[in-house]
Amino acid sequence: MSKKVYYAVNAAFLAAAALLFYYFYRDPCALFAGFDTDGIVLMAGAAVTVHLLKAFRLYFALLGCGMSLRAHLKQYCKAAVIRVLLPFKTGEFFQMYCYGHNIKNYLRGAVIVLTDRFADTLALVTLLLFLPAFGNSKTAGVYIIFVSFIVLVVFIYAAFPSIHKYWKSYLIKSGTGTQTLTALKILGYLNRLYGEMSEIITGKGIILYILSLCAWITEIGCMFLINRAENTNDAVGFVSGYLNAAMRGSGSVLLLRFIFVSVITMAVFYAILEIFTLICGRKDR
C-alpha cells in the first residue's frame, strides 16, 4: 500500500481516538477527585514501567524483521494510545496493519501482534490462579472464557500439522477443479500463517511469556500499592474490580484513570521521540 493510504489510515484512527479521549476524559479533575498525589505518582510509575515492558516484549518478537528500536518505540506509543481508547479490539487491527506496513509483511505483522497478545493473555490467566481476586465470581466468569479461548487456540495449533497434511493429500488426489485449487490456496495460506507463528513461538515464546508475567505483576502490584495509599479496606475487591474491567474491556474508575495516565505518558514519549528524530536528522545532514 502507498504511503498516502498509510497516512490516511493513521489520521483516521488518531482522529477517532482523539474524539473518544475528549468524550471520556474531558474532565480529568472529576476523574481524579479524591485521588491523592501518592496514588497518581504510583499510577504514572506503573504506566511507564508496564508499557516499557510491553514495548520491549513486542520489540523482541520483532527481532529479525529489520525494524529499528526508535521506529518501533514510535509505532508502539502511537498504537498503544489507539489500542486502549478504541473499543472492540479495533486498536489491535490497527497495530497489525501498522507493523505489517513497517516491516513490509502484513502476514508477519499480524502474527507477531497476535502472538504478543496471546502471551499477554496467557500470563494474566496464570497470575489469576495465585491471586485472591480469582475467587470473585465476576472475575471467575471472565477467567473461564479466557481459559476456554487459550485451550481452543492451543488445540488448533497442535492439531494443525496433521489436519493440513491430511487435507492437502486429499485435495491433491481429488483432482484439479476450480474449487480444489481454491481450497489448496486457502490451505497454503493457513500453512504460511502457521509457519510464521511456529517460528515466533519456538524461538521466542518463553521469553515473551516471562515479559508478560513481569508486566502484569508490575501492574497488579501497583494496584495493591494504590489501594494501600487510598486506605481502602477491601484490597481484594479493589484489585478484582480493576482486573474484571481490564478483561471485559469495560471502564471502572481505576481503569479509566490508568488509561488516562497511559495515554498522556505515551503521547509525551511519542513527542520526545519525534523531537529526537528531527534533531538527529539535522545532525546527519
matplotlib code that plots the C-alpha trace (Angstrom):
import matplotlib.pyplot as plt

x = [0.0, 1.1, 2.3, -0.7, -3.1, -1.0, -1.0, -4.8, -5.5, -3.3, -5.0, -8.5, -7.6, -5.9, -8.9, -11.3, -9.0, -8.8, -12.6, -13.1, -10.4, -12.1, -15.5, -14.5, -11.7, -12.8, -12.9, -9.8, -10.3, -13.6, -11.9, -9.1, -11.3, -10.3, -7.2, -4.1, -0.7, 0.9, -1.7, -1.1, 2.7, 2.3, 0.0, 2.3, 5.2, 3.1, 2.1, 5.7, 7.1, 4.3, 4.4, 8.2, 8.0, 5.3, 7.2, 10.3, 8.3, 6.9, 10.4, 11.8, 9.1, 10.0, 13.7, 14.9, 12.2, 14.5, 12.7, 14.8, 14.2, 13.4, 10.9, 9.3, 9.0, 7.3, 4.9, 4.3, 3.4, 1.0, -0.6, -0.8, -2.9, -5.3, -5.5, -6.6, -9.1, -10.9, -13.5, -14.0, -10.2, -10.1, -6.7, -5.3, -6.1, -4.6, -1.4, -1.3, -1.7, 1.0, 3.6, 2.8, 3.4, 6.6, 8.2, 6.7, 5.0, 1.4, 1.1, 4.1, 2.9, -0.5, 1.1, 3.6, 0.8, -1.4, 1.4, 2.2, -1.4, -1.7, 1.4, -0.2, -3.5, -1.7, 0.3, -2.8, -4.6, -1.6, -1.4, -5.1, -4.7, -2.5, -4.5, -7.3, -9.2, -9.7, -12.3, -14.5, -17.5, -17.3, -13.6, -14.0, -16.7, -14.4, -11.5, -13.3, -13.9, -10.2, -9.1, -11.5, -10.1, -6.5, -7.3, -9.0, -6.0, -3.5, -5.6, -5.8, -2.1, -1.2, -3.6, -3.0, 0.1, -1.8, -5.0, -3.0, -1.2, -4.5, -6.5, -3.6, -3.2, -7.0, -7.3, -4.4, -5.9, -9.4, -8.5, -7.6, -11.0, -11.5, -12.9, -10.0, -7.4, -9.1, -9.1, -5.4, -4.6, -6.5, -4.7, -1.4, -2.2, -3.1, 0.1, 2.1, 0.3, 1.1, 4.8, 5.1, 3.5, 5.5, 8.8, 8.0, 6.6, 9.5, 12.3, 10.8, 7.6, 9.0, 10.7, 7.5, 5.6, 8.1, 8.0, 4.2, 4.3, 6.6, 4.3, 1.2, 3.0, 4.0, 0.5, -1.3, 1.4, 0.9, -2.9, -2.3, 0.0, -2.5, -5.2, -2.9, -2.3, -6.1, -6.6, -9.3, -10.2, -11.2, -7.9, -9.2, -12.3, -10.3, -7.9, -10.6, -12.8, -9.8, -8.9, -12.5, -12.8, -9.5, -10.6, -14.0, -12.8, -15.3, -14.4, -14.0, -12.9, -9.5, -9.1, -10.2, -7.6, -4.9, -5.9, -5.8, -2.3, -1.2, -2.4, -0.7, 2.5, 2.6, 1.8, 4.7, 7.1, 6.0, 6.6, 10.1, 10.9, 9.8, 11.9, 14.9, 14.4, 14.3, 17.4, 19.3, 18.1, 19.5, 22.8, 23.0, 22.7]
y = [0.0, 3.5, 5.9, 8.1, 5.3, 4.5, 8.1, 8.4, 5.3, 6.6, 10.0, 8.4, 6.2, 9.0, 11.3, 8.7, 8.1, 11.9, 12.2, 9.3, 10.7, 14.0, 12.4, 10.2, 12.3, 15.9, 16.5, 14.9, 16.8, 14.9, 11.6, 12.0, 13.5, 12.1, 10.5, 11.7, 12.6, 9.3, 7.4, 9.5, 9.0, 5.3, 5.0, 7.1, 4.9, 1.8, 3.1, 3.8, 0.5, -1.6, 0.0, -0.2, -4.0, -4.4, -2.4, -4.4, -7.7, -6.6, -5.5, -8.9, -10.5, -8.2, -9.1, -10.1, -8.0, -5.1, -2.5, -0.1, 0.3, 4.0, 3.3, 0.5, 2.8, 5.5, 2.9, 1.4, 4.7, 5.6, 2.1, 1.9, 5.1, 3.8, 0.3, 1.5, 4.0, 2.3, -0.4, -3.9, -4.6, -2.2, -1.0, -4.5, -4.5, -1.0, -2.3, -5.3, -3.0, -0.5, -3.1, -5.0, -1.8, -1.0, -4.5, -4.8, -8.1, -7.8, -11.5, -11.5, -8.2, -9.8, -13.0, -11.0, -8.9, -11.9, -13.9, -10.9, -10.6, -14.3, -14.2, -11.3, -13.2, -16.4, -14.6, -12.9, -16.3, -17.8, -15.0, -15.0, -18.6, -17.2, -14.1, -13.8, -11.9, -15.2, -16.1, -13.2, -14.5, -11.8, -12.3, -16.1, -15.9, -13.9, -16.1, -19.2, -17.6, -16.7, -20.2, -21.7, -19.4, -20.4, -24.1, -23.8, -21.9, -24.4, -27.3, -25.8, -25.0, -28.6, -30.3, -28.1, -30.0, -33.3, -31.6, -29.8, -33.0, -34.9, -32.3, -31.4, -35.1, -35.4, -32.3, -33.3, -36.7, -35.3, -33.5, -30.1, -28.3, -24.7, -25.4, -27.8, -25.2, -22.5, -24.9, -25.6, -21.9, -21.3, -24.3, -22.9, -19.5, -21.2, -23.2, -20.0, -18.4, -21.5, -21.4, -17.7, -18.4, -21.5, -19.7, -17.0, -19.3, -21.8, -19.2, -16.5, -17.9, -18.4, -15.0, -13.3, -15.1, -14.1, -10.5, -10.6, -12.0, -9.2, -6.6, -8.0, -8.4, -4.7, -3.6, -5.6, -4.9, -1.1, -1.5, -3.1, -0.2, 2.3, 0.5, 0.9, 4.6, 5.1, 3.3, 1.1, -1.9, -4.2, -4.7, -7.9, -6.2, -3.2, -5.2, -7.7, -4.8, -3.5, -6.8, -7.6, -4.3, -4.8, -8.3, -7.2, -4.0, -2.0, 1.0, 1.0, 4.4, 2.9, 1.5, 4.8, 6.6, 4.2, 4.6, 8.4, 8.3, 5.8, 7.9, 11.0, 9.1, 7.6, 10.9, 12.6, 9.7, 10.0, 13.7, 13.2, 10.6, 12.8, 15.7, 13.4, 12.1, 15.7, 16.6, 13.5, 14.1, 17.6, 16.4, 13.7, 16.4]
z = [0.0, -0.7, 2.0, 1.3, 2.2, 5.3, 6.5, 5.8, 7.9, 10.7, 10.6, 10.7, 13.7, 15.6, 15.0, 16.3, 19.3, 20.0, 19.9, 22.3, 24.6, 24.7, 25.3, 28.2, 29.8, 29.2, 32.9, 34.5, 37.8, 38.3, 37.3, 39.8, 42.6, 45.9, 44.4, 46.3, 44.9, 46.1, 44.0, 40.9, 41.2, 41.7, 38.7, 36.5, 37.5, 36.8, 33.4, 32.4, 33.6, 32.2, 28.8, 28.7, 29.4, 26.8, 24.2, 24.9, 24.6, 21.2, 20.0, 21.0, 18.9, 16.0, 16.1, 12.6, 10.8, 10.2, 12.3, 14.3, 18.0, 17.6, 14.8, 17.0, 20.0, 18.0, 16.5, 19.9, 21.5, 18.7, 18.6, 22.5, 22.6, 20.0, 21.5, 24.9, 23.6, 20.7, 21.5, 20.2, 19.9, 16.9, 18.0, 17.6, 13.9, 13.6, 15.3, 13.0, 9.9, 11.0, 11.9, 8.7, 6.7, 8.6, 8.1, 4.6, 5.5, 6.6, 7.4, 9.7, 11.3, 12.1, 13.5, 15.7, 17.2, 17.7, 19.4, 21.6, 22.7, 23.3, 25.6, 27.5, 28.0, 29.0, 31.6, 33.1, 33.3, 35.0, 37.6, 38.4, 39.7, 42.5, 43.3, 45.9, 43.2, 41.4, 44.0, 42.8, 40.9, 38.2, 37.6, 37.6, 34.9, 32.5, 33.5, 32.3, 28.9, 28.7, 29.6, 27.1, 24.4, 25.3, 25.3, 21.9, 20.4, 21.7, 20.4, 16.9, 16.9, 18.0, 15.6, 12.5, 11.0, 10.8, 9.6, 6.9, 5.8, 5.5, 3.6, 1.3, 0.3, -0.1, -2.3, -4.5, -5.1, -5.7, -9.0, -10.3, -10.4, -9.6, -6.1, -5.4, -6.4, -4.3, -1.3, -1.8, -1.9, 1.3, 2.9, 1.7, 3.2, 6.5, 6.4, 5.9, 8.9, 11.0, 9.9, 10.9, 14.2, 14.9, 14.2, 16.7, 19.4, 19.1, 19.3, 21.4, 23.1, 26.6, 26.8, 25.6, 28.3, 31.0, 29.9, 30.0, 33.6, 34.6, 33.1, 34.8, 38.2, 38.0, 37.1, 39.7, 42.3, 41.8, 42.1, 45.5, 46.5, 45.3, 47.4, 50.4, 49.7, 49.3, 52.7, 51.1, 53.4, 50.6, 48.7, 47.0, 45.8, 44.7, 42.5, 41.4, 40.1, 38.2, 36.6, 35.8, 34.0, 32.2, 31.0, 30.0, 28.3, 30.4, 32.4, 36.2, 37.6, 38.4, 34.9, 33.4, 35.5, 34.4, 30.7, 31.1, 32.6, 29.9, 27.0, 28.4, 29.0, 25.5, 23.9, 25.8, 24.8, 21.2, 21.1, 22.7, 20.1, 17.2, 18.5, 18.9, 15.3, 14.0, 15.9, 14.7, 11.1, 11.1, 12.5, 9.9, 7.2]

ax = plt.figure().add_subplot(projection="3d")
ax.plot(x, y, z, "-o")
ax.set_aspect("equal")
plt.show()
